[in-house]
Amino acid sequence: MYQPDEIKAITKKMHKYFDNPIALVAQESGKSRPTVSKFFNRKEIRPSSEELIYEACLTLLESKHEKTLRNSKKGKVLTENLPLKSQTSMKL
């Protein structure tokens, strides 16, 4: 269904951006961890399972990308609009 290069690329990105991608994808897709593990190890699984897992990976990567963009914008707003004052001492 999907090309091996596509699966390899998406699983590589999942490992790069998530601490435990197999568990996340299993939760998102509703498939078992062994099935998701087979997908990540590029073993043969049912085409319907492959499609659900692939879509779950895309959804997770998309949400991660959106979150990164939001945080980047917040960071720019906060760093550009807040005046920097040096703190000379703490008043206790």
C-alpha positions as CSV (number, residue, x, y, z in Angstrom):
1,M,0.0,0.0,0.0
2,Y,2.6,2.6,1.1
3,Q,6.1,2.5,-0.2
4,P,8.8,1.2,2.1
5,D,10.6,4.5,1.8
6,E,7.5,6.4,3.0
7,I,7.1,4.1,6.0
8,K,10.8,4.3,6.9
9,A,10.7,8.1,6.7
10,I,7.6,8.5,8.9
11,T,8.8,6.0,11.5
12,K,12.2,7.8,11.6
13,K,10.4,11.1,12.2
14,M,8.2,9.5,14.9
15,H,11.3,8.3,16.8
16,K,12.9,11.7,16.4
17,Y,9.9,13.8,17.8
18,F,8.3,11.4,20.3
19,D,9.8,9.5,23.3
20,N,7.6,6.5,23.0
21,P,6.1,6.6,19.5
22,I,4.8,3.0,19.4
23,A,2.6,3.5,22.5
24,L,1.3,6.8,21.2
25,V,0.5,5.4,17.8
26,A,-1.2,2.4,19.3
27,Q,-3.4,4.7,21.4
28,E,-4.1,7.0,18.5
29,S,-4.9,4.3,16.0
30,G,-6.6,1.8,18.3
31,K,-4.3,-1.0,17.1
32,S,-2.3,-3.2,19.4
33,R,1.3,-2.4,20.4
34,P,2.6,-5.6,18.7
35,T,0.9,-4.6,15.4
36,V,2.3,-1.0,15.6
37,S,5.7,-2.4,16.4
38,K,5.5,-4.6,13.3
39,F,4.7,-1.5,11.3
40,F,7.7,0.4,12.8
41,N,9.9,-2.6,12.1
42,R,8.6,-2.8,8.6
43,K,7.1,-6.3,9.0
44,E,4.0,-7.5,7.1
45,I,0.6,-6.4,8.6
46,R,-2.9,-6.1,7.2
47,P,-3.3,-3.2,4.7
48,S,-6.2,-1.8,6.7
49,S,-4.0,-1.7,9.9
50,E,-1.2,-0.2,7.9
51,E,-3.4,2.6,6.7
52,L,-4.8,3.3,10.2
53,I,-1.3,3.4,11.7
54,Y,0.1,5.6,8.9
55,E,-2.8,8.0,9.4
56,A,-2.2,8.0,13.2
57,C,1.5,8.9,12.6
58,L,0.5,11.7,10.3
59,T,-2.0,13.1,12.8
60,L,0.5,13.0,15.6
61,L,3.3,14.6,13.5
62,E,0.9,17.3,12.4
63,S,-0.2,18.1,15.9
64,K,3.4,18.2,17.0
65,H,4.3,20.6,14.2
66,E,1.4,22.9,15.0
67,K,2.3,22.9,18.7
68,T,5.9,23.7,17.8
69,L,4.8,26.6,15.6
70,R,2.5,28.0,18.4
71,N,5.2,27.8,21.0
72,S,7.6,29.5,18.6
73,K,5.2,32.3,18.0
74,K,4.6,32.7,21.8
75,G,8.3,32.8,22.4
76,K,8.8,35.5,19.8
77,V,6.0,37.6,21.3
78,L,7.2,37.2,24.8
79,T,10.9,37.9,24.0
80,E,10.2,40.9,21.7
81,N,7.5,42.6,23.8
82,L,8.8,42.2,27.3
83,P,11.3,44.8,28.4
84,L,14.5,43.4,29.9
85,K,15.3,44.8,33.3
86,S,18.3,43.6,35.1
87,Q,17.6,42.4,38.6
88,T,20.1,43.9,41.0
89,S,19.0,42.2,44.2
90,M,16.2,40.3,45.7
91,K,14.1,42.0,48.3
92,L,13.3,39.5,51.0
